[in-house]
Amino acid sequence: MVEQATSDVLILLASQAQFPSIMPKEFVESASADGFEEYVGTGPYQFDDWQQDQYIRLVRNDDFQSLEGEPSGFTGEIKAPTETLTYHFVSDHFTRISGLQTGLYDIADSIPLENYDLLEEDESIEIESVPGGTLTAFFNTNEGVLSDEELRHVVLAALDNEEIMLASYPLPELFSLAPGYLNENQEQWATDAGADYYNQADPDLAKQLLEESSYDGEEITILTTPDYNEMYNGSLVIQEQLRNIGMNVSVDTFDFATFLETKDDHSRWDLFLASTGYQLTPPQLLAVTPEWAGLDDEQVRSG
């Protein structure tokens, strides 16, 4: 429980990940361990039908009363222009894309980047691309070679982030470079702090710093997974960039489940690259969560 005033409350209440569901008291009290017997909400659409692993269907809630004002994502007017919304669960990328091209689906989400050019050339399809998160290199600051701050500065000097991103995403218009963990459009939290260390792409400086450091050829292990192309391809580029300045670098590759398990063992890696989603407030970021990459920093905890 928060015992002092905080400016984050309204943002957290409005976020889709942890919104406060408003339901009649008697429905809550009668709920069993298996869940609610009846679905009750306050939104512009209401539950109609659900077929597991197939679809969920919502219908317009004619009793819904919207707020007035410009919609912002947190407040304002909410419209329900379509009488019925059906969400089909289609895990196969090819089926999802084919359904979009044939008109079976009106909207398809999470299209693989390798299909971007194909869909962009289709005049019947409009592509909407939105910034969804960051691709971040996480250092092992607790143990191993990169627990040495001097050597982390060496790595930062060597990294060419544009080269890494071009290997991870097929087109330059699908990414942007920025030093912050949060979306640049989040005016409350966006910052360019740390920009001096970001995307230095200076191998000569990196070699100089490496020569001045205590590094003696110790192996640096990069942890990755082929289940996410951006993480795998970017990791290989980082390996090459660090090898070019004289570091001994290996890449350990696992399926994603094993990757997650292995990253929790700090004795088995020195660096990993991960794509993480944007959050609404800094405390929600995986980057500052000790359980994610083992970050243990008093300034972060007290901030």
RODREN-579376 format. One record per residue (C-alpha): x, y, z. Coordinates in steps of 0.05 Angstrom, whole numbers, padded with zeros to 5 digits, always signed. Layout:
BEGIN
XYZ;...
// end
This chain:
BEGIN
+00000+00000+00000;+00025+00070-00018;+00025+00113+00045;+00045+00178+00012;+00021+00221-00045;+00043+00199-00115;+00032+00228-00183;+00029+00160-00216;-00039+00138-00190;-00084+00163-00246;-00036+00136-00299;-00034+00068-00267;-00109+00065-00259;-00119+00082-00332;-00068+00031-00359;-00096-00031-00392;-00048-00077-00355;-00077-00063-00285;-00141-00024-00294;-00190-00024-00236;-00249-00068-00258;-00314-00040-00231;-00366-00094-00215;-00426-00100-00170;-00407-00120-00099;-00452-00181-00099;-00417-00208-00162;-00349-00201-00130;-00371-00234-00065;-00403-00293-00102;-00342-00307-00146;-00310-00375-00137;-00239-00399-00148;-00259-00413-00220;-00276-00340-00232;-00339-00299-00241;-00405-00331-00261;-00424-00270-00302;-00383-00217-00338;-00400-00146-00318;-00362-00084-00339;-00369-00010-00353;-00341-00004-00423;-00371+00012-00491;-00373-00062-00510;-00398-00123-00472;-00382-00197-00474;-00422-00240-00522;-00387-00305-00537;-00320-00340-00528;-00293-00403-00561;-00227-00424-00531;-00168-00417-00578;-00215-00393-00632;-00246-00325-00618;-00278-00278-00569;-00337-00235-00591;-00360-00169-00561;-00423-00129-00578;-00438-00056-00570;-00463-00037-00501;-00523+00008-00515;-00526+00029-00441;-00455+00056-00442;-00449+00130-00424;-00385+00162-00446;-00348+00220-00416;-00343+00283-00458;-00280+00315-00483;-00222+00299-00528;-00199+00226-00521;-00129+00219-00494;-00122+00145-00479;-00135+00160-00406;-00199+00199-00408;-00246+00235-00456;-00300+00211-00503;-00302+00137-00521;-00341+00115-00583;-00367+00046-00604;-00374+00055-00680;-00378-00020-00695;-00436-00062-00672;-00395-00126-00664;-00321-00138-00650;-00293-00208-00661;-00221-00223-00640;-00195-00286-00675;-00136-00321-00643;-00091-00337-00702;-00021-00358-00681;+00004-00376-00750;+00034-00315-00784;+00019-00339-00855;-00054-00351-00839;-00060-00283-00806;-00029-00248-00866;-00071-00287-00917;-00134-00271-00878;-00116-00197-00881;-00102-00199-00956;-00167-00236-00972;-00210-00191-00928;-00226-00245-00878;-00197-00200-00824;-00202-00125-00821;-00142-00116-00776;-00082-00160-00761;-00033-00148-00705;+00039-00169-00694;+00059-00180-00767;+00131-00207-00775;+00179-00154-00799;+00202-00197-00857;+00132-00189-00886;+00133-00114-00883;+00153-00102-00956;+00101-00151-00981;+00044-00116-00945;+00069-00046-00960;+00064-00062-01035;-00009-00085-01027;-00052-00025-01043;-00112-00056-01007;-00075-00055-00941;-00055+00004-00897;+00003-00007-00850;+00005+00027-00783;+00072+00025-00747;+00077+00049-00675;+00136+00050-00627;+00126-00010-00581;+00188-00012-00538;+00263-00015-00535;+00318-00062-00555;+00366-00057-00497;+00434-00087-00481;+00435-00108-00407;+00502-00114-00372;+00516-00162-00315;+00536-00111-00263;+00539-00162-00206;+00594-00210-00225;+00639-00229-00283;+00679-00188-00332;+00629-00131-00341;+00619-00119-00267;+00680-00075-00278;+00653-00006-00295;+00715+00010-00336;+00700-00047-00383;+00628-00027-00390;+00653+00040-00414;+00696+00003-00465;+00634-00034-00491;+00593+00030-00494;+00647+00064-00535;+00649+00006-00584;+00575-00004-00596;+00548+00022-00662;+00473+00021-00647;+00451+00038-00717;+00488-00023-00744;+00457-00066-00689;+00387-00041-00704;+00394-00050-00779;+00411-00123-00766;+00352-00130-00720;+00299-00093-00762;+00297-00094-00838;+00285-00020-00852;+00310+00044-00819;+00240+00073-00816;+00220+00017-00768;+00264+00042-00711;+00294+00104-00681;+00356+00116-00638;+00347+00147-00569;+00383+00140-00502;+00320+00135-00459;+00282+00074-00435;+00214+00108-00445;+00178+00131-00508;+00203+00198-00532;+00130+00220-00537;+00120+00212-00462;+00134+00284-00445;+00130+00272-00370;+00185+00220-00369;+00225+00225-00434;+00297+00244-00424;+00363+00245-00461;+00404+00233-00398;+00464+00190-00414;+00466+00213-00487;+00541+00224-00481;+00551+00149-00473;+00499+00128-00523;+00516+00104-00594;+00588+00128-00591;+00607+00080-00647;+00680+00097-00635;+00723+00034-00640;+00788+00074-00635;+00766+00103-00567;+00743+00034-00546;+00811+00004-00563;+00845+00060-00524;+00801+00049-00463;+00811-00026-00468;+00887-00017-00469;+00882+00027-00406;+00837-00023-00370;+00853-00086-00331;+00824-00131-00385;+00868-00192-00398;+00831-00231-00451;+00775-00258-00406;+00717-00287-00445;+00654-00245-00448;+00591-00286-00456;+00531-00258-00493;+00465-00293-00478;+00412-00296-00533;+00354-00334-00565;+00336-00347-00638;+00262-00344-00619;+00266-00268-00627;+00303-00248-00690;+00318-00178-00665;+00352-00204-00603;+00391-00258-00639;+00415-00217-00699;+00432-00157-00655;+00473-00202-00608;+00515-00228-00666;+00531-00156-00688;+00551-00138-00616;+00596-00199-00615;+00630-00176-00679;+00638-00104-00656;+00670-00125-00590;+00716-00175-00625;+00739-00120-00672;+00766-00080-00613;+00803-00140-00585;+00754-00172-00536;+00744-00247-00530;+00669-00256-00540;+00625-00318-00545;+00550-00325-00556;+00507-00376-00518;+00442-00390-00554;+00380-00421-00522;+00305-00426-00535;+00268-00369-00501;+00245-00408-00440;+00317-00430-00426;+00342-00360-00441;+00297-00332-00386;+00320-00386-00338;+00393-00376-00354;+00392-00301-00347;+00373-00310-00274;+00439-00345-00263;+00488-00287-00264;+00548-00334-00267;+00530-00355-00338;+00528-00289-00377;+00559-00220-00383;+00511-00186-00431;+00444-00199-00464;+00402-00162-00513;+00327-00160-00502;+00266-00126-00532;+00222-00098-00477;+00157-00060-00482;+00147+00013-00465;+00115+00026-00397;+00076+00086-00371;+00121+00101-00311;+00195+00088-00296;+00182+00039-00237;+00147-00008-00285;+00208-00016-00330;+00242-00083-00332;+00308-00046-00340;+00304-00021-00268;+00274-00084-00239;+00327-00123-00199;+00295-00190-00217;+00303-00178-00292;+00378-00168-00301;+00401-00164-00229;+00407-00088-00225;+00423-00071-00153;+00433+00004-00148;+00415+00047-00088;+00403+00109-00132;+00352+00070-00174;+00318+00041-00112;+00312+00108-00078;+00291+00144-00142;
// end
